[in-house]
Amino acid sequence: MKLFFDILFLTDYELQIIQADFGTDTTKETYNLLFKNWVHEKRHITSVFPISASETEGSFIWDEEQFYFKRLNAPDKTFYYLLLRQDYTEDLFRNALDLVNDGVQIYDQSGHALFFNRASRKISQIPSTLDVNGRHLLDLFAIDEDISTTLTALRNRAPVVNRVDNFRTTDGVLVSSANTSHPIKHGNQIIGAVTFEQTSEIVKAYKEKMQKIEKALQSFQPASSPTRFSGYTFEHVVGHGEALQRAIIIARKIAPQESSVLLVGETGTGKEVFAQSIHRCSSRKDKKFVALNCAAIPESLIESLLFGTQKGSFTGSENRTGYFEEAEGGTLFLDEMNSMSLAMQSKILRSLQERSFRRVGGQKDIKMNVRIISSCNKDPFQCIKDNELRRDLFYRLSTVMIELPPLRKHKEDLEELTNYHLSSTAFQYVHGLSEVSSEVMDIFHAYDWPGNVRELFHVLDYAQNVVDGPLILPEHLPSYLLKQSPREKPDSTRASIDFQDTSLQNLMDDYEHKLILKALEHFGYNITKTADALGLRRQSLQYRIHKYGIVI
């Protein structure tokens, strides 16, 4: 006998297995266990979930998520399984409140504790191992019921603000704090109270912090003017390396011309900076610069985005201008052109040859006067060989081809790039302009920067967020940089292993981090393509990106 079932989706956090019964069919094919193929398919329960037929309730981990299950019997001898996915909302709130500097205590309507954050436990010297949940306030603290801030707020159904409480903990320690308590209502009913505690140490720390913030806002207010960024120019290209300067010289020479330009460079080398700079040094600088990231747009949308749509051409369609019309008289930048399908490349080629196009569903040819700047994040000749780029389109777009060097080939510009980014973003941080220690620069020079200048700027942004002084030290860098061996290139398919780290989980996390980073770089930081290539759900990949602090 085998148990088969169907699955019905109820909510994001709840599934219900219906039509569960015993059958004798032993000839059913093995079903794909992927979640997306489950609906309306019957399969053996143990082939999907680690549940024994004898278990009536319990929990299990499936597809990296925690589930709770309970079997419900029905009168007709069938039974149902109720599955509840673990909800992390409570953990989210708890961890968030632990980051608050004030002590935070939450009680129910009777004065029984529900939650104390980390700061509150420190104030009252309550050990982390002691579970306060369900304990009454008067059992936790030696305090008179009539003068308790929290109990007064609950009794009077009104806030009590900044009242000083002197109390003793259960260990007899005298504690003084300024407390504010607010009753929490659901409709007209009091359901609990939240109390905020402040000691003299907390107030002192707040004063110092506020002074720093006030000073930072006053000092950097001119730098943070809300003026609109008008675009990149060649002055934004930082570095004096030979390869980079050669690219700048060529770009400046051809900028005033009308020739099509193909920029070739890895992801993060500054292709859009060059494209905008060329546009702003051309005779079209007073017209629009329009950019389309071909790798980030689904194939089904690219045609309508480029050519526009005609009302009535398909359900819900409207008269909308496309990028070709929007860029009329100006410049259209097709970023990572090699990511576009050959069929779409063919349509673009025809439009460029005829200097006209039609909207999707339209019957009228529209003349166009647009300069095309395009880019490839791989060798275009290899793309042609791999059937990723049409040869005739390549020759149409590459009247002038400019190669942008990866950062690993002009590391002599690391100091200049670092100082430029830190100075241009200093106004965003309270501590102002930071400097980089010599140890950090040694790490930078030893690293090969597979993400190029974009990765360098992301690393500096990370450091600026965690540094607590004017000097960036190695401990302020992302962990993967510190684990990177200088003798092993980061783009190797084999991840370096630090055997001084005795934790298997840490080693596996480090390896997974490097592989995901390499995959993201390969697919131009396109989440969908990367997830498909790794065999992950999009949500699972995003979880790992947040887990490892990868900035996109």
Secondary structure as UniProt FT lines:
FT   STRAND          2..11
FT   TURN            12..13
FT   STRAND          14..23
FT   HELIX           35..37
FT   TURN            39..40
FT   STRAND          43..44
FT   HELIX           45..47
FT   TURN            53..54
FT   STRAND          57..62
FT   TURN            63..64
FT   STRAND          65..73
FT   TURN            75..76
FT   STRAND          79..85
FT   HELIX           89..98
FT   STRAND          103..108
FT   TURN            109..110
FT   STRAND          112..116
FT   HELIX           118..124
FT   TURN            128..129
FT   TURN            133..134
FT   HELIX           137..140
FT   STRAND          141..142
FT   TURN            145..147
FT   HELIX           149..156
FT   STRAND          160..169
FT   TURN            170..171
FT   STRAND          174..186
FT   TURN            187..188
FT   STRAND          189..198
FT   HELIX           200..220
FT   HELIX           222..224
FT   HELIX           234..236
FT   HELIX           242..254
FT   TURN            255..256
FT   STRAND          261..264
FT   TURN            267..268
FT   HELIX           271..280
FT   TURN            283..286
FT   STRAND          289..293
FT   TURN            294..296
FT   HELIX           299..307
FT   TURN            311..312
FT   TURN            315..316
FT   HELIX           323..326
FT   TURN            327..329
FT   STRAND          331..335
FT   HELIX           337..339
FT   HELIX           342..354
FT   STRAND          356..357
FT   STRAND          366..367
FT   STRAND          371..376
FT   HELIX           380..385
FT   TURN            386..387
FT   HELIX           391..397
FT   STRAND          400..403
FT   HELIX           407..409
FT   HELIX           411..413
FT   HELIX           414..425
FT   HELIX           426..428
FT   TURN            430..431
FT   STRAND          435..436
FT   HELIX           438..446
FT   TURN            450..451
FT   HELIX           452..466
FT   STRAND          471..472
FT   HELIX           474..476
FT   HELIX           479..483
FT   TURN            486..487
FT   TURN            490..491
FT   TURN            499..500
FT   HELIX           504..522
FT   TURN            523..525
FT   HELIX           527..534
FT   HELIX           538..547
FT   TURN            548..549
//
